[in-house]
């Protein structure tokens, strides 16, 4: 356990509250009355922008200080602490600077200086000061916790996890941090690790029954066991019926399993008890068709989103929810204003590199020329179990999986992250250094994953859209696998991505130009696969044609998978499997056409997306 913070600290860390399992308590940010603000395009800019006052540099080897200088530095630090406590951040910051100029080697002062910067909204300088504090004293728990919290609120989740791991080494009983790490792991597809972390949080000594059951429900959800999760949440509600989080979590499970009325009831109940369960507002917006009769509920959302103490990370799902609400109301200017604001926050995570993506696409195409499949026949398996459903997000992949899994011999695997894992996706089967033994291990591991989903199914779907970048490898290893490529009007795809809040963040989703770039590279790669992969067991499904006249394409799809026809495939909305993707509401409806050419509602605000406007109807133009 870390030693206590030195006495000059401005703010001590509050005891974490289990109700914040969806997001860490702000801690010192709340105490100072301010939240971390959005980076200006985040990591695309230097940590301290040009012209901003920078924190005093930490000398590599500070000279010995006189007692008088140490005393003066301490007095300045105490004065800065008093000013910050009273909310005078503009006066506290220069006072802390003077203290650090006199004695830059006190970690606690760097920490307190960072808190004052956060109070003044100077997040970039606060982050650097917190890093200084952590470097000076690796056991200073508040510095690590505050740094991780700020990074998390700015959307830098990977960096936040690295800092939170240090927090957990110093404070293993911090179940809130452990649960937050688990949530981030879920968002990155690390479900086994997340389930383990949630179970560890539930085992923390001293938790109430409701707290422990909440964490166990999170563990069950990470393991995709909705029955166990529901049982845990009902136990939590029985233990503490006036708590919002269990109702919200139960509502989300009901939404995923198609029990829309129950989902709406529990989400609204949970948000009435605790309106600061921010992701639940988006969950409610997704499953509910809003009308003017819901104005009171809408006003609550608007009021909450406007509160200064709400952080960008908390505000983001609210803004996406408000965008969807106003789309329902056909108020498209207001809807787009909310979508733009949400994406400004989503863009803070940064990370998309257009040039790097183009180089990766070029390299992959060069590595898989015509005939590459014949280079290593010894790495193949004849197993026909996998059905790979690929394409851009929002291209109809969930609908296609609903259709396929309505067949009695097909099980739905959902969005599996198997091929996105570098240890599986980069095994080098194309060159002279190919390792047949390693390839055999990977094929077995993948089949083990599919058979764990359903031991008896003849086919199991893998609906990870981004597997389109792994099709060369997958077809090399599984020549009898079926590849289903979902296509849709490109501007409808990209607009839908832009207006959707995803559990798993996409680094290209927040910027119109990035969306166009990503789509063009995807389009280029899919054209390559069509040129070099055998056409058998490879089918394109055009969304507009599928919803316009479902039966012909559905029959072709089932035949391509080597299955006999079953009439259930024409009623995918009756399929009661659990759906955890952004399309969970749409998947419960009979096939409809209202999303076709949705982009026309938002034509005045397309910007760079206008480059994707097709020249012809996609049903008649196969190049679209």
ChimeraX attribute file (.defattr): number of C-alpha atoms within 10 A of each C-alpha:
attribute: neighborCount
match mode: 1-to-1
recipient: residues
	/A:1	13
	/A:2	13
	/A:3	9
	/A:4	11
	/A:5	19
	/A:6	12
	/A:7	10
	/A:8	17
	/A:9	20
	/A:10	25
	/A:11	20
	/A:12	13
	/A:13	17
	/A:14	12
	/A:15	10
	/A:16	16
	/A:17	13
	/A:18	23
	/A:19	20
	/A:20	17
	/A:21	25
	/A:22	19
	/A:23	23
	/A:24	22
	/A:25	20
	/A:26	25
	/A:27	19
	/A:28	24
	/A:29	22
	/A:30	15
	/A:31	17
	/A:32	21
	/A:33	14
	/A:34	20
	/A:35	26
	/A:36	29
	/A:37	20
	/A:38	22
	/A:39	22
	/A:40	17
	/A:41	16
	/A:42	19
	/A:43	14
	/A:44	13
	/A:45	12
	/A:46	11
	/A:47	17
	/A:48	17
	/A:49	12
	/A:50	9
	/A:51	6
	/A:52	10
	/A:53	10
	/A:54	15
	/A:55	18
	/A:56	13
	/A:57	11
	/A:58	14
	/A:59	9
	/A:60	6
	/A:61	7
	/A:62	10
	/A:63	8
	/A:64	7
	/A:65	11
	/A:66	9
	/A:67	9
	/A:68	9
	/A:69	13
	/A:70	13
	/A:71	15
	/A:72	16
	/A:73	24
	/A:74	20
	/A:75	16
	/A:76	21
	/A:77	28
	/A:78	22
	/A:79	18
	/A:80	30
	/A:81	27
	/A:82	16
	/A:83	19
	/A:84	26
	/A:85	17
	/A:86	11
	/A:87	16
	/A:88	16
	/A:89	24
	/A:90	14
	/A:91	14
	/A:92	26
	/A:93	24
	/A:94	15
	/A:95	21
	/A:96	27
	/A:97	22
	/A:98	17
	/A:99	27
	/A:100	24
	/A:101	14
	/A:102	17
	/A:103	21
	/A:104	21
	/A:105	18
	/A:106	17
	/A:107	25
	/A:108	25
	/A:109	30
	/A:110	30
	/A:111	30
	/A:112	30
	/A:113	33
	/A:114	30
	/A:115	32
	/A:116	33
	/A:117	23
	/A:118	25
	/A:119	27
	/A:120	22
	/A:121	17
	/A:122	19
	/A:123	25
	/A:124	24
	/A:125	21
	/A:126	29
	/A:127	25
	/A:128	19
	/A:129	27
	/A:130	28
	/A:131	20
	/A:132	24
	/A:133	28
	/A:134	22
	/A:135	14
	/A:136	17
	/A:137	16
	/A:138	16
	/A:139	20
	/A:140	23
	/A:141	23
	/A:142	25
	/A:143	31
	/A:144	28
	/A:145	25
	/A:146	25
	/A:147	26
	/A:148	28
	/A:149	28
	/A:150	25
	/A:151	21
	/A:152	24
	/A:153	25
	/A:154	25
	/A:155	23
	/A:156	19
	/A:157	20
	/A:158	17
	/A:159	13
	/A:160	23
	/A:161	22
	/A:162	13
	/A:163	21
	/A:164	25
	/A:165	18
	/A:166	17
	/A:167	26
	/A:168	18
	/A:169	14
	/A:170	18
	/A:171	15
	/A:172	16
	/A:173	18
	/A:174	18
	/A:175	26
	/A:176	23
	/A:177	28
	/A:178	25
	/A:179	28
	/A:180	25
	/A:181	26
	/A:182	29
	/A:183	25
	/A:184	22
	/A:185	22
	/A:186	21
	/A:187	17
	/A:188	16
	/A:189	20
	/A:190	16
	/A:191	22
	/A:192	14
	/A:193	16
	/A:194	28
	/A:195	26
	/A:196	17
	/A:197	23
	/A:198	28
	/A:199	22
	/A:200	20
	/A:201	28
	/A:202	26
	/A:203	15
	/A:204	15
	/A:205	10
	/A:206	10
	/A:207	14
	/A:208	15
	/A:209	16
	/A:210	25
	/A:211	23
	/A:212	23
	/A:213	24
	/A:214	28
	/A:215	28
	/A:216	26
	/A:217	31
	/A:218	30
	/A:219	29
	/A:220	24
	/A:221	21
	/A:222	25
	/A:223	18
	/A:224	15
	/A:225	15
	/A:226	20
	/A:227	12
	/A:228	16
	/A:229	25
	/A:230	20
	/A:231	15
	/A:232	24
	/A:233	24
	/A:234	19
	/A:235	18
	/A:236	25
	/A:237	20
	/A:238	13
	/A:239	15
	/A:240	15
	/A:241	14
	/A:242	14
	/A:243	19
	/A:244	23
	/A:245	31
	/A:246	29
	/A:247	25
	/A:248	29
	/A:249	23
	/A:250	25
	/A:251	28
	/A:252	24
	/A:253	24
	/A:254	22
	/A:255	27
	/A:256	25
	/A:257	20
	/A:258	24
	/A:259	15
	/A:260	20
	/A:261	13
	/A:262	15
	/A:263	26
	/A:264	21
	/A:265	15
	/A:266	24
	/A:267	27
	/A:268	20
	/A:269	19
	/A:270	24
	/A:271	20
	/A:272	15
	/A:273	17
	/A:274	16
	/A:275	17
	/A:276	20
	/A:277	22
	/A:278	23
	/A:279	21
	/A:280	24
	/A:281	22
	/A:282	22
	/A:283	23
	/A:284	24
	/A:285	20
	/A:286	22
	/A:287	21
	/A:288	17
	/A:289	13
	/A:290	19
	/A:291	13
	/A:292	10
	/A:293	8
	/A:294	11
	/A:295	11
	/A:296	10
	/A:297	13
	/A:298	18
	/A:299	11
	/A:300	12
	/A:301	19
	/A:302	14
	/A:303	9
	/A:304	17
	/A:305	21
	/A:306	10
	/A:307	10
	/A:308	11
	/A:309	17
	/A:310	20
	/A:311	21
	/A:312	26
	/A:313	23
	/A:314	19
	/A:315	23
	/A:316	25
	/A:317	25
	/A:318	27
	/A:319	28
	/A:320	28
	/A:321	30
	/A:322	26
	/A:323	28
	/A:324	27
	/A:325	25
	/A:326	20
	/A:327	18
	/A:328	17
	/A:329	15
	/A:330	13
	/A:331	14
	/A:332	20
	/A:333	16
	/A:334	17
	/A:335	23
	/A:336	22
	/A:337	15
	/A:338	23
	/A:339	23
	/A:340	20
	/A:341	18
	/A:342	27
	/A:343	21
	/A:344	19
	/A:345	28
	/A:346	26
	/A:347	25
	/A:348	24
	/A:349	26
	/A:350	22
	/A:351	15
	/A:352	18
	/A:353	13
	/A:354	16
	/A:355	10
	/A:356	10
	/A:357	15
	/A:358	17
	/A:359	12
	/A:360	14
	/A:361	17
	/A:362	14
	/A:363	11
	/A:364	16
	/A:365	17
	/A:366	11
	/A:367	13
	/A:368	18
	/A:369	15
	/A:370	14
	/A:371	9
	/A:372	16
	/A:373	21
	/A:374	10
	/A:375	14
	/A:376	17
	/A:377	12
	/A:378	14
	/A:379	18
	/A:380	19
	/A:381	17
	/A:382	10
	/A:383	15
	/A:384	17
	/A:385	20
	/A:386	24
	/A:387	25
	/A:388	24
	/A:389	28
	/A:390	26
	/A:391	26
	/A:392	24
	/A:393	19
	/A:394	22
	/A:395	26
	/A:396	27
	/A:397	26
	/A:398	26
	/A:399	24
	/A:400	25
	/A:401	25
	/A:402	26
	/A:403	25
	/A:404	28
	/A:405	23
	/A:406	24
	/A:407	22
	/A:408	13
	/A:409	16
	/A:410	23
	/A:411	26
	/A:412	24
	/A:413	23
	/A:414	21
	/A:415	19
	/A:416	16
	/A:417	17
	/A:418	18
	/A:419	20
	/A:420	16
	/A:421	11
	/A:422	9
	/A:423	10
	/A:424	19
	/A:425	16
	/A:426	12
	/A:427	16
	/A:428	15
	/A:429	21
	/A:430	18
	/A:431	12
	/A:432	9
	/A:433	9
	/A:434	15
	/A:435	16
	/A:436	17
	/A:437	10
	/A:438	15
	/A:439	22
	/A:440	15
	/A:441	12
	/A:442	19
	/A:443	19
	/A:444	13
	/A:445	14
	/A:446	15
	/A:447	16
	/A:448	13
	/A:449	16
	/A:450	22
	/A:451	19
	/A:452	11
	/A:453	16
	/A:454	17
	/A:455	13
	/A:456	12
	/A:457	16
	/A:458	17
	/A:459	29
	/A:460	28
	/A:461	26
	/A:462	23
	/A:463	23
	/A:464	23
	/A:465	22
	/A:466	18
	/A:467	25
	/A:468	21
	/A:469	21
	/A:470	15
	/A:471	20
	/A:472	24
	/A:473	22
	/A:474	21
	/A:475	17
	/A:476	24
	/A:477	24
	/A:478	20
	/A:479	20
	/A:480	22
	/A:481	23
	/A:482	24
	/A:483	26
	/A:484	25
	/A:485	22
	/A:486	23
	/A:487	24
	/A:488	23
	/A:489	23
	/A:490	25
	/A:491	24
	/A:492	21
	/A:493	23
	/A:494	26
	/A:495	19
	/A:496	18
	/A:497	21
	/A:498	22
	/A:499	22
	/A:500	24
	/A:501	26
	/A:502	15
	/A:503	16
	/A:504	14
	/A:505	14
	/A:506	17
	/A:507	18
	/A:508	23
	/A:509	25
	/A:510	27
	/A:511	20
	/A:512	19
	/A:513	17
	/A:514	19
	/A:515	23
	/A:516	21
	/A:517	19
	/A:518	22
	/A:519	19
	/A:520	15
	/A:521	18
	/A:522	20
	/A:523	16
	/A:524	15
	/A:525	19
	/A:526	17
	/A:527	12
	/A:528	18
	/A:529	20
	/A:530	13
	/A:531	12
	/A:532	16
	/A:533	21
	/A:534	12
	/A:535	11
	/A:536	13
	/A:537	19
	/A:538	20
	/A:539	19
	/A:540	16
	/A:541	22
	/A:542	20
	/A:543	24
	/A:544	22
	/A:545	17
	/A:546	20
	/A:547	19
	/A:548	13
	/A:549	12
	/A:550	18
	/A:551	14
	/A:552	10
	/A:553	18
	/A:554	19
	/A:555	17
	/A:556	13
	/A:557	23
	/A:558	17
	/A:559	13
	/A:560	17
	/A:561	24
	/A:562	14
	/A:563	15
	/A:564	11
	/A:565	14
	/A:566	14
	/A:567	10
	/A:568	16
	/A:569	23
	/A:570	19
	/A:571	15
	/A:572	22
	/A:573	21
	/A:574	17
	/A:575	19
	/A:576	16
	/A:577	15
	/A:578	18
	/A:579	20
	/A:580	18
	/A:581	15
	/A:582	20
	/A:583	18
	/A:584	19
	/A:585	20
	/A:586	15
	/A:587	25
	/A:588	23
	/A:589	14
	/A:590	13
	/A:591	18
	/A:592	13
	/A:593	15
	/A:594	8
	/A:595	13
	/A:596	15
	/A:597	17
	/A:598	16
	/A:599	22
	/A:600	13
	/A:601	14
	/A:602	13
	/A:603	13
	/A:604	11
	/A:605	16
	/A:606	18
	/A:607	10
	/A:608	13
	/A:609	22
	/A:610	16
	/A:611	12
	/A:612	19
	/A:613	17
	/A:614	14
	/A:615	8
	/A:616	12
	/A:617	12
	/A:618	18
	/A:619	16
	/A:620	9
	/A:621	10
	/A:622	10
	/A:623	10
	/A:624	19
